[in-house]
Amino acid sequence: MRSHLLNDTTAESYRRSVTEGVERVADKLAATRRPFTGVTPAELAPVIDAVDLDRPLGDASAALDELESVYLRDAVYFHHPRYLGHLNCPVVIPAVLGEAVLSAVNSSLDTWDQSAGGTLIERKLVDWTNSRIGFGPGADGVFTSGGSQSNLQALLLAREEAKSTDLSKLRIFSSECSHFSVQKSAGLLGLGQDAVISIPVDRDKRMQSVVLAAELEACRAEGLVPMAIVATAGTTDFGSIDPLPEIAALADEYGAWMHVDAAYGCGLLASPTRRGLLAGIERADSVTVDFHKSFFQPVSSSAILVRDGATLRHATYHADYLNPRRTIAEQIPNQVDKSLQTTRRFDALKLWMTLRVMGADGVGQLFDEVCDLAAEGFALLAADPRYDVVVEPQISTLVYRYIPRDAVSPEDVDRANLHARKALFASGEAVVAGTKVDGRQYLKFTLLNPETTAADIAAVLDLIAGYAEQYLGETLVHA
């Protein structure tokens, strides 16, 4: 079995196996004609259940053959231009190259004696991102597993900086369109989900700062502590960006920690034309970025950035076997001192390779393309009498709803839209997402692929209308 260990004696076997795997995936990508096969759980589960994990195949080629039927054939392919579903992006080749390198070397980014150059590369990228945000020389940060972890760590820092002995008095303010991880984090931090005060949004789905001001004042009057304000720069459903300068002013006035969840909108940091949409982000105390959303990186690649690096001490714990206190005096750079995780992948390498090959402008131009596409898509929806579109996009998300020509109940319209989404997914021709707006069923395009065209959007809208009309026609017949 030692022949399967990656080392100096098996380097050639490693080269052959990985090359064969890359070739098979490349062939699959080249031959993929739709984002999904339409396979159902009932169809695929027996195929995987039939695999006997206690009877190894013993051969990488045989395992790759099997992988075709249990995974590759029915995977959902985000690179396809008609994948318009969730916040999943196609990935750039330099990042995939970085993924191959980091997986093989397998550095753990917790301590210097496990990562060396990896530690310094991650720190360099943290500094680069902080510079793009507009933070000063005292800023810092660390890579994380994703936006949910980044938001959790930001709110942990906010809780500790609030310096309250009574957690029941702490309050977090976020818009009604903010990510669910805000409520989840409040629960994990012992505050309870009721500690989160939801602020209504305006017609553009942005937090209403006037209401926020009133809620902050009411909080103060009741003897409660405004622990944090979470502004969103790119909401999951609408891509909307909260009014960051106004929120920053209120955070200063009420002594609240300001966190900006820019998991989606962080691509604007590299945009040659749209960076101004993030004006005010430099006044935040912390920022979440998900490079695996709008920097076209493979999952996972995320980070939490803080304006004052000293606040990261709230995540620090010293273990004698790992990062003893003496390493501080010795100025040994241990990233675990800043992280909620201990063992941690060298995910920063993917972004490093991307910037070294493409440059920030190259990434930003790709993100600009999908934002431009969203504007085209909005124009198509606004001009199409079959559809109601909720809001003009600030970034690259479109939320819309099929509206039948003949009058039917709102409940039937809901069911028709839900059916259309499911039928489209089952066909494998395209993938779209869904959400609720004011209790009604809507559909959603999350545009993150520069290869998607307005013609693709128009074709998918025709497909959706066809499935919805078919459903309503069958409903009328049955009625």
Disulfide bonds with the S-S distance in Angstrom:
none
